[in-house]
Amino acid sequence: MGSGTKISYQSVLFNQSIDELERSLSWLSSAVKIASRDREIEFNVLLGDCSPVQKVGFDVWESWSEHYSELFNLKYIFFGENLGHGGGQNRLSKEVNSDYLIIANPDVLISPEAIDLLLRSFEADTNLALADGRQLPLEHPKEYDRDGNVSWCSGAFMVARTSSFQEVGGFDHKTFYMHGDDVDLSWRIKSKGMSIKHIPEAYVYHPKRITSDISISSTETERAYSALSALLLPYKWSRGDVFETVRQVMVQSSDPFHKRALEEFELRLDAGNLPDPVDPENAIAVFVDGNYSRHRW
C-alpha cells in the first residue's frame, strides 16, 4: 500500500457484534479497491469503542489487520467510556493526518463505488468541504438541487475535507451527545463559506426499518437525544421563534421523551451549560416544518 491521497475512515462502536463489524469491513474493502483504481491512496481505518466492555479482542484485531493489510491500516481503540457519537469521532480525529475524513456508523455497508464517487466530487470542487451519500433502504427526504447542494449532511455516512473539519473544531460534542451534531457541523462549515453536498449516486445500506404504524424504528436513546436536539439546535442557531414553538409542543405532549428533553434543557440552562447562540442574522440554519431542510416528500 503506497502513499498518495490520505484517507481516514472513522467509526464509533457501541456493543456491535464481531459479525456486524466483519461485514462492514468486507464491504468497505470493496469500496477501497475501486477508489484505488484511478488514484494512489493511503487508507487508514480507526474503530473507537465506547462499549462498556471491550468488544474486539487482540486476536480478532490482529486477524483483521493481517487480512486487509494490502488495502488499509487498521487501528482499534477501546475508550473505556461512552463519549457519544461526536465525542468519539473527535477523539479519533486526533489520531489522523489525512486529506479526507470518512465518518460512518458501524452498521453502514458502503456500496462498491461510493467512496470513489465522493472523492471525484471533492477533486472537482476545491470549495467542497463536506458531502454525504444516499442511504438505503430508507432515503432521507431532504431536498437537494441539481448540483447536490443541501442543507445538511448525515453523520451516519459523510466525507469531510479534514482541514475543513478541523477548522470548525469538529463536532460540538459538548452540546450534542448524539443526534443533531451532524446538522450543527454542516451549518458551521457553511458559515465559513465552504460548500456541502449530497451525492445520491454514492449510496450506502443503513439498516433502518419501518414499524407497523409507518414510523422509523428507533431506540429509546435515539428518541431521547433526538428530542433534546430539537430544542438545542434552534437555541444555538438563534431561532427563538422555532425554539419556543418546539418547547410548547413538548410542554403539551404526553411523550415521556419530550418531558425528559425539557428537564435536561432546563438543567443545562440553570448550570450555564448551553452554547452561545450563533448566526444572529439567520443566514445559515434552515428550519422547515420541524425539519432542518425542505423535504422532497
For each residue, the residues with C-beta under 8 A, 3 or more apart:
1: 41 42 43 69 70 71 72 73
2: 40 42
3: 6 40 42
4: 39 40 41 42
5: 39 40 41 42 99 100 119
6: 3 41 42 44 97 98 99 100
7: 35 41 42 43 44 98 99 100 101 102 115
8: 44 45 46 93 95 96 98 100 101 102 162
9: 28 43 44 45 46 72 102 104
10: 46 48 89 92 93 96 101 102 103 104
11: 24 45 46 47 48 103 104 105 106
12: 48 49 50 83 85 88 89 92 106
13: 16 21 47 48 49 50 51 55 56 106
14: 49 50 51 82
15: 51 52 55
16: 13 20 21 51 55 106 107
17: 20 21 55
18: 21 22 55 56 60
19: 22 23
20: 16 17 23 24 106 107
21: 13 16 17 18 24 25 47 55 56 106
22: 18 19 25 26 64
23: 19 20 26 27 109
24: 11 20 21 27 28 104 106 107 108 109 110
25: 21 22 28 29 45 64 68
26: 22 23 29 30
27: 23 24 30 31 109 110 111
28: 9 24 25 31 32 45 72 110
29: 25 26 32 33 68 71 72
30: 26 27 33 34 110 112
31: 27 28 34 35 110 111 112 113 114 115 116
32: 28 29 35 36 41 43 71 72 115
33: 29 30 36 37 71 112
34: 30 31 37 112 113 115 116
35: 7 31 32 39 41 43 115 116 119
36: 32 33 39 40 41 43 71
37: 33 34 116
38: 116
39: 4 5 35 36 119
40: 2 3 4 5 36
41: 1 4 5 6 7 32 35 36
42: 1 2 3 4 5 6 7
43: 1 7 9 32 35 36 71 72 73
44: 6 7 8 9 72 73 74 75 96 98
45: 8 9 11 25 28 68 72 73 74 75
46: 8 9 10 11 75 76 77 92 95 96
47: 11 13 21 56 74 75 76 77 106
48: 10 11 12 13 77 79 83 88 89 91 92
49: 12 13 14 54 55 56 76 77 78 79
50: 12 13 14 79 81 82 83 84 88
51: 13 14 15 16 54 55 78
52: 15 82
53:
54: 49 51 57 78
55: 13 15 16 17 18 21 49 51
56: 13 18 21 47 49 60 61 76 78
57: 54 60 61
58: 61 62
59: 62 63
60: 18 56 57 63 64
61: 56 57 58 64 65 74 76
62: 58 59 65 66
63: 59 60 66 67
64: 22 25 60 61 67 68 74
65: 61 62 68 69 73 74
66: 62 63 69
67: 63 64
68: 25 29 45 64 65 71 72 74
69: 1 65 66 73
70: 1
71: 1 29 32 33 36 43 68
72: 1 9 28 29 32 43 44 45 68
73: 1 43 44 45 65 69
74: 44 45 47 61 64 65 68
75: 44 45 46 47 95
76: 46 47 49 56 61
77: 46 47 48 49 91 92 95
78: 49 51 54 56
79: 48 49 50 82 83 88 91
80:
81: 50
82: 14 50 52 79
83: 12 48 50 79 87 88 91 173
84: 50 87 88 173 176 177 178
85: 12 88 89 155 171 173 177 178 179 181
86: 89 90 155 170 171 172 173 176 177 178 181
87: 83 84 90 91 171 173 177
88: 12 48 50 79 83 84 85 91 92
89: 10 12 48 85 86 92 93 103 155 170 171 173
90: 86 87 93 94 170 171 173
91: 48 77 79 83 87 88 94 95
92: 10 12 46 48 77 88 89 95 96
93: 8 10 89 90 96 101 162 165 166 170
94: 90 91
95: 8 46 75 77 91 92
96: 8 10 44 46 92 93 101 162
97: 6
98: 6 7 8 44 101 162
99: 5 6 7 161 162
100: 5 6 7 8 119 122 159 160 161 162
101: 7 8 10 93 96 98 159 160 161 162 165
102: 7 8 9 10 115 157 158 159
103: 10 11 89 155 157 158 159 160
104: 9 10 11 24 108 110 156 157 158 204
105: 11 108 155 156 157 206
106: 11 12 13 16 20 21 24 47
107: 16 20 24 206 207
108: 24 104 105 135 156 157 204 205 206
109: 23 24 27 204 205 206
110: 24 27 28 30 31 104 114 115 157 204
111: 27 31 114 202 203 204 205
112: 30 31 33 34
113: 31 34 116 117 201 202
114: 31 110 111 117 118 133 157 202 203 204
115: 7 31 32 34 35 102 110 118 119 159 202
116: 31 34 35 37 38 113 119 120
117: 113 114 120 121 133 199 201 202
118: 114 115 121 122 131 133 159 199 202
119: 5 35 39 100 115 116 122 123 159
120: 116 117 123 124
121: 117 118 124 125 128 131 148 197 199
122: 100 118 119 125 128 131 159 161
123: 119 120
124: 120 121 128
125: 121 122 128 195 197
126:
127: 193 194 195
128: 121 122 124 125 131 161 194 195 196 197
129: 160 161 164 165 189 192 194 195 196
130: 153 158 159 160 161 164 165 185 186 189 194 196 197
131: 118 121 122 128 148 153 158 159 196 197 198 199 202
132: 150 153 154 156 157 158 159 198 199
133: 114 117 118 157 198 199 200 201 202 203 204
134: 139 198 199 200 201 202 203 204
135: 108 138 139 140 154 156 157 203 204 205 206 208
136: 139 203 204 205 206
137: 205 208
138: 135 206 208 210 216
139: 134 135 136
140: 135 154
141: 295 296 297
142: 150 151 152 198 291 292 293 294 295 296
143: 150 151 293 294 295 296
144: 148 149 150 197 198 200
145: 148 149
146:
147: 197
148: 121 131 144 145 197 198 199 200
149: 144 145 195 196 197
150: 132 142 143 144 153 196 197 198 293
151: 142 143 186 286 292 293 294
152: 142 182 183 186 187 196 286 292 293
153: 130 131 132 150 158 182 185 186 196 197 198
154: 132 135 140 157 158 182
155: 85 86 89 103 105 158 171 181 182 185
156: 104 105 108 132 135 182 204 206
157: 102 103 104 105 108 110 114 132 133 135 154 204 206
158: 102 103 104 130 131 132 153 154 155 182
159: 100 101 102 103 115 118 119 122 130 131 132
160: 100 101 103 129 130 164 165 189
161: 99 100 101 122 128 129 130 164 165
162: 8 93 96 98 99 100 101 165 166
163: 166 167
164: 129 130 160 161 167 168 189 192 194
165: 93 101 129 130 160 161 162 168 170 185
166: 93 162 163 169 170
167: 163 164 192
168: 164 165 185 188 189 192
169: 166 172 188
170: 86 89 90 93 165 166 173 185
171: 85 86 87 89 90 155 176 181 182 184 185
172: 86 169 175 176 181 184 185 188 236 275
173: 83 84 85 86 87 89 90 170 176 177 181
174: 273 275
175: 172 181 184 232 236 274 275
176: 84 86 171 172 173 179 180 181 184 225 229 232
177: 84 85 86 87 173 225 228
178: 84 85 86 181 221 222 225
179: 85 176 222 225 226 228 229
180: 176 183 184 225 226 228 229 230 232 233
181: 85 86 155 171 172 173 175 176 178 184 185 229
182: 152 153 154 155 156 158 171 185 186
183: 152 180 186 187 229 233 292
184: 171 172 175 176 180 181 187 188 233 236 237
185: 130 153 155 165 168 170 171 172 181 182 188 189
186: 130 151 152 153 182 183 189 190 196
187: 152 183 184 190 191 237 279 284 285
188: 168 169 172 184 185 191 192 278
189: 129 130 160 164 168 185 186 192 194 196
190: 186 187 193 194 195 196 284
191: 187 188 278 279 283 284
192: 129 164 167 168 188 189
193: 127 190
194: 127 128 129 130 164 189 190
195: 125 127 128 129 149 190
196: 128 129 130 131 149 150 152 153 186 189 190
197: 121 125 128 130 131 144 147 148 149 150 153
198: 131 132 133 134 142 144 148 150 153
199: 117 118 121 131 132 133 134 148 202
200: 133 134 144 148 203
201: 113 117 133 134
202: 111 113 114 115 117 118 131 133 134 199
203: 111 114 133 134 135 136 200
204: 104 108 109 110 111 114 133 134 135 136 156 157
205: 108 109 111 135 136 137
206: 105 107 108 109 135 136 138 156 157
207: 107
208: 135 137 138 216 217
209: 216 217
210: 138 214 215 216 217
211: 214 215 216 217
212:
213:
214: 210 211
215: 210 211
216: 138 208 209 210 211
217: 208 209 210 211
218: 222 223 226
219: 222 223
220: 223 224 257
221: 178 224 225
222: 178 179 218 219 225 226
223: 218 219 220 226 227 257
224: 220 221 227 228 257 260 261
225: 176 177 178 179 180 221 222 228 229
226: 179 180 218 222 223 229 230 257
227: 223 224 230 231 250 255 257 258 260 261
228: 177 179 180 224 225 231 232 260 261 264 265
229: 176 179 180 181 183 225 226 232 233
230: 180 226 227 233 234 246 250 261 290
231: 227 228 234 235 243 246 247 250 261 262 265
232: 175 176 180 228 229 235 236 265 274 275
233: 180 183 184 229 230 236 237 285 287 292
234: 230 231 237 239 240 242 243 246 285 287
235: 231 232 239 240 243 265 274 275 277
236: 172 175 184 232 233 274 275 277 278
237: 184 187 233 234 277 278 279 282 284 285
238: 277 278 279 280 282 285
239: 234 235 242 243 282 285 287
240: 234 235 243 244
241: 244 245
242: 234 239 245 246 287
243: 231 234 235 239 240 246 247
244: 240 241 247 248
245: 241 242 248 249
246: 230 231 234 242 243 249 250 290
247: 231 243 244 250 251 262
248: 244 245 251 252
249: 245 246 252 253 258
250: 227 230 231 246 247 253 255 258 259 261 262
251: 247 248 262
252: 248 249
253: 249 250 258 259
254:
255: 227 250 258 259
256: 259 260
257: 220 223 224 226 227 260 261
258: 227 249 250 253 255 261 262
259: 250 253 255 256 262 263
260: 224 227 228 256 257 263 264
261: 224 227 228 230 231 250 257 258 264 265
262: 231 247 250 251 258 259 265 266
263: 259 260 266 267
264: 228 260 261 267 268
265: 228 231 232 235 261 262 268 269 274
266: 262 263 269 270
267: 263 264 270 271
268: 264 265 271 273 274
269: 265 266 272 273 274
270: 266 267
271: 267 268
272: 269
273: 174 268 269
274: 175 232 235 236 265 268 269
275: 172 174 175 232 235 236 278
276:
277: 235 236 237 238 280
278: 188 191 236 237 238 275
279: 187 191 237 238 282 283 284 285
280: 238 277
281:
282: 237 238 239 279 285
283: 191 279
284: 187 190 191 237 279
285: 187 233 234 237 238 239 279 282 292
286: 151 152 292 293 294
287: 233 234 239 242 290 291 292
288: 291 292 293 294 295
289: 295
290: 230 246 287
291: 142 287 288 294 295
292: 142 151 152 183 233 285 286 287 288
293: 142 143 150 151 152 286 288
294: 142 143 151 286 288 291
295: 141 142 143 288 289 291
296: 141 142 143
297: 141
